[in-house]
Amino acid sequence: MNKKMTMTVTGLVAISMLCGCSTGGSNVSSAGAAGDNSQSAQKEVEISYWRPQASGPEDDFYVRRVEEFNKAYQGKIKLKMETITRGNSFAYEDKINAAVASHTLPDVVSMDGPNVANYAASDIIIPLDPYYTKDDLNDFVPSIIQQGTFKGKFYAAGLSESSVVLFYNKKIMKQYGIEPPTKMENAWTWDQWYDVMKKTAQNDVFGTNMINDKGEWMTYAFEQLWISGGSDIVNKEGTTAQGWVNSDKGMEAAKFLQKLANEKLFNIDPKPTEFEEGKAATKLGGPWNIPGFKNYPDLEWGITYFPRSASGSLSSPSGSWAIGVSTDSKHPMEAAEVVKWMTNKDSSAQLAKANSMPASRKSAYDSLPEYNDLPMRVIKEQVTTVSHARPVTPAYPVLTQKFAEALTDIMMGADVKKSLDGVASSYDDEFKRNFKNE
């Protein structure tokens, strides 16, 4: 057997939830081609496809697109989709792990964006470069190409994108005479955001709400402070964290977060609806939060850009579920047609409407006019120009676990240097032990 490792699933759940995945549901098998016993059906290549269960509208999108695929490719390719219930959060990953061990992976497989490198290095998926034209690849937003590329080859195409923005309470901003930026070049610096928090953190209201959870969210959201400051939590090649996560610029970013915690400008264990209930003046969150705002009619909200370092450039989080062709597929060409279909312009636009997430293709925004004006324009601008995927490294599961633990400790008052040195040491040991030849 090739070096197919049983993947660590630590930290995979957070982004799944961000993308709308939930518990419950049932397997869905889509059949659009007529007459399995007909002569044409016997000539069809059957392609299997696994994905984790999502929300109702998102699940409906997948069922519909599979049916449309089968109609478009009738007599040539028959796509059968299986939706894996995420009852225990890791059910999908457990099924993938078992299939890796037994060489029974489906032809097409979904994976969480930051785990593409792990799948590629573990020989679970194959490169897609032969199946995409240069123009087609250029239509993806840059962060999708970054997320899906490992060692110079493109392995997985993003189904949709994500982003983190700074929501704000319009009533509270007006109360204190604060005008949030409406242009990217005027995005608040950390210090300006800090001043906003200091002004508004009064009368049982926090300056911000920025803790989604203490797992994957910590890497997803806060790595951008390192990037904006001119560093990152690992080097570009993903081979070492030493001198990066614990660099001077990295420690500056961590100290900023610690300062906010020390001054109690945010609640380290917040109520999920703190912002919606008017108990936080701002909120670091994403498009997935917006549908729920309608349940709070008194909330008047707006969106501004992810805060940046005063000495650096704006950078915003990105990354969501991707899709690729497994090494077990006996029909990679036909499987690649499925990947291309599920990530083309029409699919990208339709999925953006179904799951309330930004599209992964630039051209999809032609049919998403809501992103042309505020507040949604901020999301589009970030996704198409300044978004950065999480580190592309096969050792990502260890990196995100250790980084999240360190940031939580730092916010609780732990020594910044010692905590970040521990992340660097743990990551480098893991990479040298398992991936030094990758």
C-alpha positions as CSV (number, residue, x, y, z in Angstrom):
1,M,0.0,0.0,0.0
2,N,1.2,3.6,-0.7
3,K,1.8,5.9,2.1
4,K,-1.9,6.4,2.9
5,M,-2.0,7.5,6.5
6,T,-5.0,7.5,8.7
7,M,-5.6,11.2,9.0
8,T,-5.8,13.1,12.2
9,V,-9.2,14.7,12.4
10,T,-8.5,17.2,15.2
11,G,-9.8,20.6,14.2
12,L,-11.9,19.5,11.2
13,V,-15.3,20.1,12.8
14,A,-15.3,23.9,13.1
15,I,-15.1,24.7,9.4
16,S,-17.7,22.0,8.7
17,M,-20.1,23.9,10.9
18,L,-19.1,27.2,9.4
19,C,-20.1,25.8,6.0
20,G,-23.5,24.8,7.2
21,C,-22.8,21.1,7.9
22,S,-24.9,19.7,10.8
23,T,-26.0,16.5,12.4
24,G,-28.7,14.2,11.2
25,G,-29.9,13.4,7.7
26,S,-29.9,10.4,5.4
27,N,-28.1,9.1,2.4
28,V,-29.0,10.5,-0.9
29,S,-28.7,8.6,-4.1
30,S,-29.2,10.7,-7.3
31,A,-30.2,9.0,-10.5
32,G,-31.0,11.1,-13.5
33,A,-30.3,8.8,-16.3
34,A,-33.2,6.8,-17.6
35,G,-33.4,3.0,-17.7
36,D,-30.6,1.3,-15.9
37,N,-31.4,-1.8,-17.9
38,S,-31.2,0.0,-21.3
39,Q,-28.4,-0.5,-23.7
40,S,-27.3,3.1,-23.3
41,A,-27.1,2.8,-19.5
42,Q,-24.9,-0.3,-19.8
43,K,-22.4,1.9,-21.7
44,E,-22.4,4.6,-19.1
45,V,-19.5,4.9,-16.7
46,E,-20.7,5.0,-13.1
47,I,-19.0,7.5,-10.8
48,S,-19.5,7.5,-7.1
49,Y,-19.3,10.7,-5.0
50,W,-19.2,11.1,-1.2
51,R,-19.8,14.3,0.7
52,P,-20.8,15.3,4.3
53,Q,-24.4,16.2,5.0
54,A,-25.2,19.9,5.1
55,S,-28.2,22.2,5.6
56,G,-31.5,21.6,3.9
57,P,-31.1,24.2,1.1
58,E,-27.5,23.1,0.5
59,D,-28.4,19.5,0.3
60,D,-31.2,20.4,-2.1
61,F,-28.6,22.1,-4.3
62,Y,-26.4,19.0,-4.5
63,V,-29.3,16.7,-5.3
64,R,-30.5,19.1,-8.1
65,R,-27.0,19.5,-9.6
66,V,-26.4,15.8,-9.6
67,E,-29.7,15.3,-11.4
68,E,-28.7,18.0,-14.0
69,F,-25.3,16.3,-14.4
70,N,-26.9,13.0,-15.2
71,K,-29.2,14.6,-17.7
72,A,-26.3,16.4,-19.4
73,Y,-24.1,13.3,-19.5
74,Q,-26.8,10.7,-20.1
75,G,-25.4,7.7,-21.9
76,K,-21.8,8.7,-20.9
77,I,-21.5,9.2,-17.2
78,K,-23.9,8.2,-14.4
79,L,-23.2,10.0,-11.1
80,K,-24.3,8.5,-7.8
81,M,-23.9,10.6,-4.7
82,E,-23.9,9.4,-1.1
83,T,-24.4,11.9,1.7
84,I,-22.7,11.0,4.9
85,T,-24.5,11.9,8.1
86,R,-22.3,13.7,10.6
87,G,-24.1,12.4,13.6
88,N,-20.9,12.2,15.8
89,S,-19.2,15.1,14.0
90,F,-16.4,12.8,12.8
91,A,-18.6,10.3,11.0
92,Y,-17.6,11.5,7.5
93,E,-13.8,11.5,8.3
94,D,-14.2,8.1,9.9
95,K,-15.7,6.7,6.7
96,I,-12.9,8.3,4.6
97,N,-10.3,6.7,6.9
98,A,-11.8,3.3,6.7
99,A,-12.0,3.6,2.9
100,V,-8.4,4.7,2.6
101,A,-7.3,1.6,4.5
102,S,-9.4,-0.8,2.4
103,H,-8.8,1.0,-0.9
104,T,-12.6,1.5,-1.3
105,L,-12.7,5.3,-1.7
106,P,-15.3,6.7,-4.1
107,D,-14.3,8.2,-7.4
108,V,-15.0,11.7,-6.1
109,V,-14.5,12.9,-2.6
110,S,-15.1,16.1,-0.6
111,M,-12.6,17.3,1.9
112,D,-12.3,20.3,4.2
113,G,-10.0,22.9,2.6
114,P,-7.1,23.0,5.1
115,N,-6.8,19.2,4.7
116,V,-6.1,19.1,1.0
117,A,-2.4,18.9,1.5
118,N,-2.8,16.0,3.9
119,Y,-5.0,14.2,1.4
120,A,-2.5,14.9,-1.4
121,A,0.6,13.9,0.6
122,S,-1.2,10.7,1.7
123,D,-1.9,9.7,-1.9
124,I,-5.7,9.9,-1.3
125,I,-6.3,12.3,-4.2
126,I,-4.7,12.9,-7.6
127,P,-3.7,16.2,-9.3
128,L,-6.4,17.9,-11.4
129,D,-4.1,20.0,-13.6
130,P,-4.6,17.8,-16.7
131,Y,-8.3,18.4,-16.6
132,Y,-8.5,22.2,-16.2
133,T,-7.5,24.9,-18.7
134,K,-5.5,27.9,-17.5
135,D,-8.4,30.2,-18.1
136,D,-10.7,27.9,-16.0
137,L,-8.2,27.9,-13.1
138,N,-7.9,31.7,-13.4
139,D,-11.6,32.0,-12.8
140,F,-11.3,30.7,-9.3
141,V,-10.6,33.3,-6.6
142,P,-6.9,33.3,-5.7
143,S,-7.4,31.7,-2.3
144,I,-9.1,28.6,-3.8
145,I,-6.0,28.0,-5.9
146,Q,-3.8,28.5,-2.9
147,Q,-5.9,26.1,-0.8
148,G,-6.0,23.4,-3.5
149,T,-2.4,23.5,-4.6
150,F,0.3,21.2,-3.0
151,K,3.9,21.1,-4.3
152,G,3.0,23.0,-7.4
153,K,0.0,20.7,-8.4
154,F,-3.7,21.5,-8.1
155,Y,-5.5,18.7,-6.3
156,A,-8.9,20.0,-5.2
157,A,-11.3,22.7,-6.3
158,G,-13.3,24.7,-3.8
159,L,-17.0,24.3,-3.9
160,S,-17.6,27.6,-2.2
161,E,-15.5,30.2,-0.3
162,S,-15.7,31.8,3.1
163,S,-14.6,35.0,4.8
164,V,-14.5,36.7,8.2
165,V,-15.5,40.3,8.4
166,L,-16.1,42.8,11.2
167,F,-19.9,43.2,11.9
168,Y,-20.9,46.3,13.8
169,N,-24.0,47.4,15.6
170,K,-25.2,50.6,13.8
171,K,-27.0,52.0,16.8
172,I,-24.0,51.7,19.1
173,M,-21.7,53.2,16.4
174,K,-24.0,56.1,16.0
175,Q,-24.2,56.5,19.8
176,Y,-20.5,57.1,20.0
177,G,-20.1,59.0,16.7
178,I,-18.1,56.2,15.1
179,E,-18.0,55.8,11.3
180,P,-16.8,52.3,10.2
181,P,-14.8,52.2,7.0
182,T,-16.6,51.6,3.7
183,K,-13.5,51.4,1.6
184,M,-10.8,48.8,1.8
185,E,-8.0,51.3,1.9
186,N,-9.5,52.8,5.0
187,A,-9.8,49.5,6.9
188,W,-9.3,49.9,10.6
189,T,-5.9,49.1,12.0
190,W,-5.7,47.0,15.1
191,D,-5.1,50.1,17.2
192,Q,-8.2,51.9,15.6
193,W,-10.3,48.8,16.3
194,Y,-8.9,48.8,19.8
195,D,-10.0,52.4,20.3
196,V,-13.5,51.5,19.1
197,M,-13.7,48.7,21.6
198,K,-12.5,50.9,24.4
199,K,-15.2,53.5,23.6
200,T,-18.0,51.0,23.3
201,A,-17.2,48.6,26.1
202,Q,-19.6,50.1,28.6
203,N,-22.8,49.4,30.4
204,D,-22.5,45.6,30.2
205,V,-21.6,45.7,26.5
206,F,-18.3,44.2,25.2
207,G,-16.2,46.0,22.6
208,T,-16.3,42.9,20.4
209,N,-17.4,39.3,20.1
210,M,-14.7,37.3,18.4
211,I,-14.6,33.8,19.9
212,N,-16.6,31.3,17.8
213,D,-15.0,28.4,19.5
214,K,-11.5,27.5,20.8
215,G,-10.7,24.9,18.1
216,E,-10.4,25.5,14.4
217,W,-11.7,29.0,14.6
218,M,-8.6,30.2,16.4
219,T,-6.4,29.3,13.4
220,Y,-9.0,30.2,10.8
221,A,-9.6,33.7,12.2
222,F,-6.4,34.8,13.9
223,E,-3.7,33.5,11.6
224,Q,-4.5,36.6,9.6
225,L,-3.0,38.8,12.3
226,W,0.3,37.1,11.6
227,I,-0.1,37.5,7.9
228,S,-1.2,41.1,8.1
229,G,1.8,41.9,10.3
230,G,4.2,40.5,7.7
231,S,4.7,37.0,9.0
232,D,2.7,33.7,9.1
233,I,2.5,30.8,11.5
234,V,4.6,28.6,9.2
235,N,6.9,29.3,6.3
236,K,5.6,29.3,2.7
237,E,6.6,25.7,2.1
238,G,4.9,24.6,5.3
239,T,8.1,22.8,6.5
240,T,8.8,24.8,9.7
241,A,7.0,27.0,12.2
242,Q,10.2,28.0,14.0
243,G,10.9,31.7,13.5
244,W,7.4,32.2,12.1
245,V,4.7,31.6,14.6
246,N,7.1,32.7,17.3
247,S,8.7,35.6,15.3
248,D,8.8,39.1,16.7
249,K,5.8,40.0,14.5
250,G,4.0,36.9,15.6
251,M,4.5,37.8,19.2
252,E,3.2,41.3,18.5
253,A,0.0,39.8,17.1
254,A,-0.4,37.5,20.1
255,K,0.2,40.3,22.5
256,F,-2.5,42.3,20.9
257,L,-5.0,39.5,21.5
258,Q,-3.8,39.2,25.0
259,K,-4.2,42.9,25.6
260,L,-7.9,42.7,24.5
261,A,-8.4,39.8,26.9
262,N,-6.7,41.4,29.8
263,E,-8.8,44.6,29.4
264,K,-11.9,42.4,29.1
265,L,-12.9,44.0,25.8
266,F,-14.3,40.7,24.7
267,N,-15.9,37.7,26.4
268,I,-13.6,34.7,26.2
269,D,-16.6,32.5,26.8
270,P,-19.3,34.4,25.0
271,K,-23.0,33.6,24.6
272,P,-23.5,32.6,20.9
273,T,-26.0,35.5,20.3
274,E,-24.1,38.2,22.2
275,F,-23.8,40.5,19.2
276,E,-27.3,39.8,18.0
277,E,-28.7,40.8,21.4
278,G,-26.8,44.1,21.5
279,K,-24.2,42.9,24.1
280,A,-21.2,43.5,21.8
281,A,-20.5,46.5,19.6
282,T,-18.6,44.6,17.0
283,K,-18.2,40.9,16.0
284,L,-15.7,38.9,14.0
285,G,-17.8,36.6,12.1
286,G,-18.7,35.4,8.6
287,P,-21.5,35.1,6.1
288,W,-22.9,32.1,7.9
289,N,-24.0,34.5,10.7
290,I,-26.2,36.7,8.4
291,P,-29.2,34.4,8.0
292,G,-29.7,34.4,11.7
293,F,-29.7,38.1,12.1
294,K,-33.3,38.2,10.8
295,N,-34.4,36.6,14.1
296,Y,-33.4,39.8,15.9
297,P,-35.5,42.6,14.4
298,D,-34.0,45.2,16.8
299,L,-30.5,44.5,15.4
300,E,-29.3,47.1,12.9
301,W,-26.0,45.7,11.6
302,G,-23.4,46.6,9.1
303,I,-20.1,45.1,7.8
304,T,-16.6,46.5,7.6
305,Y,-13.3,45.0,6.8
306,F,-11.1,42.6,8.8
307,P,-8.8,44.8,10.9
308,R,-5.2,45.0,9.7
309,S,-1.8,45.7,11.1
310,A,-0.7,49.3,11.0
311,S,2.6,48.3,9.4
312,G,1.1,45.6,7.1
313,S,-1.6,45.0,4.5
314,L,-5.1,43.8,4.8
315,S,-5.6,40.0,5.0
316,S,-8.7,38.1,5.6
317,P,-9.5,34.4,6.3
318,S,-10.8,32.0,3.7
319,G,-11.3,28.3,3.1
320,S,-14.2,25.9,2.9
321,W,-15.0,22.4,1.5
322,A,-13.3,21.3,-1.7
323,I,-13.7,18.3,-4.0
324,G,-11.2,16.1,-5.8
325,V,-10.7,12.7,-7.5
326,S,-9.5,9.8,-5.4
327,T,-6.6,7.6,-6.3
328,D,-8.9,4.6,-6.1
329,S,-11.0,5.8,-9.1
330,K,-10.7,3.6,-12.2
331,H,-12.3,6.4,-14.2
332,P,-10.3,9.6,-13.4
333,M,-11.3,11.4,-16.6
334,E,-15.0,11.0,-15.9
335,A,-14.5,11.7,-12.2
336,A,-12.8,15.0,-13.2
337,E,-15.8,15.9,-15.3
338,V,-17.9,15.6,-12.1
339,V,-15.4,17.9,-10.2
340,K,-15.5,20.5,-12.9
341,W,-19.3,20.4,-13.1
342,M,-19.8,20.7,-9.3
343,T,-17.4,23.7,-9.3
344,N,-18.3,25.5,-12.5
345,K,-19.8,29.0,-12.7
346,D,-23.4,27.9,-12.4
347,S,-22.7,25.5,-9.5
348,S,-20.7,28.2,-7.7
349,A,-23.4,30.8,-8.0
350,Q,-26.2,28.4,-7.0
351,L,-24.3,27.1,-4.0
352,A,-23.6,30.6,-2.9
353,K,-27.3,31.2,-2.8
354,A,-28.0,27.9,-1.1
355,N,-25.5,28.1,1.8
356,S,-25.2,31.9,2.2
357,M,-21.4,31.7,1.5
358,P,-19.4,33.7,-1.1
359,A,-18.8,32.0,-4.5
360,S,-15.5,30.4,-5.3
361,R,-15.5,31.6,-8.9
362,K,-15.1,35.2,-10.0
363,S,-17.6,34.8,-12.8
364,A,-20.3,33.6,-10.5
365,Y,-20.6,37.1,-9.0
366,D,-22.1,38.2,-12.3
367,S,-25.3,36.5,-11.1
368,L,-25.0,37.5,-7.5
369,P,-25.9,41.3,-7.6
370,E,-26.3,41.4,-3.8
371,Y,-22.5,41.4,-3.6
372,N,-22.2,44.7,-5.6
373,D,-23.3,47.0,-2.8
374,L,-22.8,47.3,1.0
375,P,-22.8,45.4,3.2
376,M,-22.1,42.3,1.1
377,R,-19.6,44.2,-1.1
378,V,-17.1,43.9,1.7
379,I,-17.2,40.1,1.6
380,K,-16.8,40.1,-2.2
381,E,-13.8,42.5,-2.0
382,Q,-12.1,40.4,0.6
383,V,-12.7,37.1,-1.1
384,T,-11.5,38.3,-4.5
385,T,-8.5,40.3,-3.5
386,V,-7.0,39.8,0.0
387,S,-8.1,36.4,1.2
388,H,-5.5,33.8,2.4
389,A,-6.1,30.1,2.9
390,R,-4.8,28.4,6.0
391,P,-1.3,26.9,5.7
392,V,-0.9,24.3,3.0
393,T,0.9,21.5,4.8
394,P,0.2,17.8,5.4
395,A,0.9,18.4,9.1
396,Y,-2.0,20.9,9.4
397,P,-4.0,18.9,11.9
398,V,-1.2,19.2,14.5
399,L,-0.5,22.8,13.6
400,T,-4.1,24.0,14.1
401,Q,-4.5,22.0,17.3
402,K,-1.3,23.4,18.9
403,F,-1.9,27.0,17.7
404,A,-5.5,27.0,19.0
405,E,-4.3,25.7,22.4
406,A,-1.6,28.3,22.6
407,L,-3.8,31.2,21.7
408,T,-6.4,30.1,24.3
409,D,-3.6,30.0,26.9
410,I,-2.3,33.4,25.8
411,M,-5.7,34.9,26.2
412,M,-5.9,33.5,29.6
413,G,-2.6,35.2,30.6
414,A,0.1,32.6,29.6
415,D,3.6,33.8,28.6
416,V,3.4,34.7,24.9
417,K,6.9,33.6,23.9
418,K,6.8,30.3,25.8
419,S,3.4,29.5,24.3
420,L,4.4,30.2,20.7
421,D,7.8,28.5,21.1
422,G,5.8,25.4,22.1
423,V,3.7,25.6,18.9
424,A,6.9,25.8,16.8
425,S,8.6,22.9,18.6
426,S,5.5,20.6,18.4
427,Y,4.9,21.4,14.7
428,D,8.5,21.0,13.6
429,D,8.8,17.7,15.5
430,E,5.6,16.4,13.8
431,F,6.7,17.5,10.3
432,K,10.2,16.0,10.7
433,R,8.8,12.8,12.0
434,N,6.2,12.2,9.4
435,F,6.6,14.5,6.4
436,K,10.3,15.5,6.0
437,N,10.4,13.6,2.7
438,E,7.3,15.1,1.3
